[in-house]
Amino acid sequence: MSGLGNFGSVIGNIDDIEKGAQVATSLLQQRANDVRANRVNWQSYLQGQMISNEDFKFISMFDNANPEARNNVLKDNPMQFAKTFFNLMSHIAKDQTLQYILTMVDDVLQEKKIRVEIFKEYAKKNRESVWTPFLHLLNRNDRFIVNQTSRIIAKIACWSKEVMDRSDLTFYMNWLKDQLRLPGNEYLQTAARCLQMMLRIDVYREVFTEVDGISTIVSVLAGSKVGFQIQYQLTFCLWCLTFNVALADKMNKYNCIPILADILSESVKEKVSRIILATYRNLLEKPEDREIVQDHALSMVQCKVLKQLELLEARKYDDPDIIEDLQYLNEKLQASVQDLSSFDEYSTEVKSGRLEWSPVHKSDRFWRENAIRLNEKNYELLKILIRLLEGSKDPLILSVAAHDIGEYVRYYPRGKNVIEQLGAKQLVMQYLTHEDPNVRYEALIAVQKLMVHNWEYLGKQLAADQTTESPSLVQAKA
């Protein structure tokens, strides 16, 4: 899927996404149908002097017109349309009526994308911001109003000839990000749908990243209560982001690869698997730095993606895109495994934060040859181990991290000083009383290594102790 050169040709017409988004926006669409059925008595607003006679005449005529008549009105008198609707949005406070007005606007734009220029042109003629009336509505309490408004903003931002102003864009991207984090947001799919549209445009991707958007998406995907539709939509957003080379370079710093690997291993929905594979492909294709590509590939290997590819290939898909992506990823990951050194394997595992008892941890040869390499890049790997000791609750991760710090001290002559300077000694010692026996054991061994200076002497002592305790071994050797 993502192998195609032109992003526009990959996604195709925005209508294609609209068709696929019908389920995603079903709550909003369902309520919009109810809103359309509750016709507004415009006469009462005229009598209450809440709208002008000019606006009353236009909205009464427009509201009762058939689609062909509406199209002619918009063609013949577009500025009056924009003027009346902006006036109504600013002068009417009743939620029910505002819902109706916004749904009419959304319908008008949905019928023909080029109509977004009507609002842009009117605002420009009056030296006003086209965004202010809409952004102001995002502060309303009514959830339908704010989400219908968000849909309109996304359409104007994406379908207009000119991109959104930087300050307004930052405000809107922050708002969308907050909607993703909003507990129990029943319109979460609508917010994600708006992001799917916005992140097709490169400048919007950059601003979304600046407001901490990527880590927000990843944190939502990592949650335990995310349904497959949100998984698909938010992974689609990550996929869009990977078309920007600079963002593809740093995507895994947000832990994207492990989170998507977890979803891939559990998902039974083809569209979710397909968009994850397309995202993975971009992470291997788009970066220009070979070292970054290798890091991404190793991270996928570490997260057992090869095994998932094998399982997916067994399903026999008809979709040529998913077949092509499976083949591509398999070839690339298999090639990266061939070039994989034991230190590469270790480094990838530590950076993933998912420590387990892989063979390198228990290999004396590995530590003898590589302990000093934990000093590289300003003790990068050592600092990650320490961070895991500080923040992880997983007994397995704590056990392995404590063990590795002990081995570093054991095989690097100045390791004890480095560990003390980085504050890891106290961290390890606090796990001597941990509730998990494995964590306690690895912490105890690590502390013993921190306390011992002469390892050659300790080795002889251990050998002597074993001989004393096990005379049968001595007899056997004799």
CORURPE-V214177 format. One record per residue. N is the residue number from 0. BURIAL is 1 if it has 9 or more other ideal C-beta (glycine too) atoms within 8 Angstrom, else 0. Layout:
n/burial
N/BURIAL
N/BURIAL
This chain:
n/burial
0/1
1/1
2/0
3/0
4/0
5/0
6/0
7/0
8/0
9/1
10/1
11/0
12/0
13/1
14/0
15/1
16/1
17/0
18/0
19/0
20/1
21/1
22/0
23/1
24/1
25/1
26/1
27/1
28/1
29/0
30/1
31/1
32/0
33/0
34/1
35/0
36/0
37/0
38/0
39/0
40/0
41/1
42/0
43/0
44/1
45/1
46/0
47/0
48/0
49/0
50/1
51/0
52/0
53/0
54/1
55/1
56/0
57/1
58/1
59/1
60/1
61/1
62/1
63/0
64/1
65/0
66/0
67/0
68/0
69/1
70/1
71/0
72/1
73/1
74/0
75/0
76/0
77/1
78/1
79/1
80/1
81/1
82/1
83/1
84/1
85/1
86/1
87/1
88/1
89/0
90/0
91/1
92/0
93/0
94/0
95/0
96/1
97/1
98/1
99/1
100/1
101/1
102/1
103/1
104/1
105/1
106/0
107/1
108/1
109/0
110/0
111/0
112/0
113/0
114/1
115/1
116/1
117/1
118/1
119/1
120/1
121/1
122/1
123/0
124/0
125/0
126/0
127/0
128/0
129/1
130/1
131/1
132/1
133/1
134/1
135/0
136/1
137/1
138/0
139/1
140/0
141/1
142/0
143/1
144/1
145/1
146/1
147/1
148/1
149/1
150/1
151/1
152/1
153/1
154/1
155/1
156/1
157/1
158/1
159/1
160/0
161/0
162/0
163/1
164/0
165/0
166/0
167/1
168/1
169/1
170/1
171/1
172/1
173/1
174/1
175/1
176/1
177/0
178/1
179/1
180/1
181/0
182/0
183/0
184/1
185/0
186/1
187/1
188/1
189/1
190/1
191/1
192/1
193/1
194/1
195/1
196/1
197/1
198/1
199/1
200/1
201/0
202/0
203/1
204/1
205/1
206/1
207/1
208/1
209/0
210/1
211/0
212/1
213/1
214/0
215/1
216/1
217/1
218/1
219/1
220/1
221/0
222/0
223/0
224/0
225/1
226/0
227/0
228/1
229/1
230/1
231/1
232/1
233/1
234/1
235/1
236/1
237/1
238/1
239/1
240/1
241/1
242/1
243/1
244/0
245/0
246/1
247/1
248/1
249/0
250/1
251/1
252/0
253/1
254/1
255/1
256/1
257/1
258/1
259/1
260/1
261/1
262/1
263/1
264/0
265/0
266/1
267/0
268/1
269/0
270/0
271/1
272/1
273/1
274/1
275/1
276/1
277/1
278/1
279/1
280/1
281/1
282/1
283/1
284/0
285/1
286/1
287/0
288/0
289/0
290/0
291/1
292/1
293/1
294/1
295/1
296/1
297/1
298/1
299/1
300/1
301/1
302/1
303/1
304/1
305/1
306/0
307/1
308/1
309/0
310/0
311/1
312/0
313/0
314/0
315/0
316/1
317/0
318/0
319/0
320/1
321/1
322/1
323/1
324/1
325/1
326/0
327/1
328/1
329/1
330/0
331/1
332/1
333/1
334/1
335/1
336/1
337/0
338/0
339/1
340/0
341/1
342/1
343/1
344/1
345/1
346/1
347/1
348/1
349/1
350/1
351/1
352/1
353/1
354/1
355/0
356/0
357/0
358/0
359/1
360/1
361/0
362/1
363/0
364/0
365/1
366/1
367/0
368/0
369/1
370/1
371/0
372/0
373/1
374/0
375/0
376/0
377/0
378/1
379/0
380/1
381/1
382/1
383/1
384/1
385/1
386/0
387/1
388/1
389/0
390/0
391/1
392/0
393/0
394/1
395/1
396/1
397/1
398/1
399/1
400/1
401/1
402/1
403/1
404/1
405/1
406/1
407/1
408/1
409/1
410/1
411/1
412/0
413/0
414/1
415/1
416/0
417/1
418/1
419/1
420/0
421/1
422/0
423/1
424/1
425/0
426/1
427/1
428/1
429/0
430/1
431/1
432/0
433/1
434/0
435/1
436/0
437/1
438/1
439/1
440/1
441/1
442/1
443/1
444/1
445/1
446/1
447/1
448/1
449/1
450/0
451/0
452/0
453/0
454/0
455/0
456/0
457/1
458/0
459/0
460/0
461/0
462/0
463/0
464/0
465/1
466/1
467/0
468/0
469/0
470/0
471/0
472/1
473/1
474/0
475/0
476/0
477/0
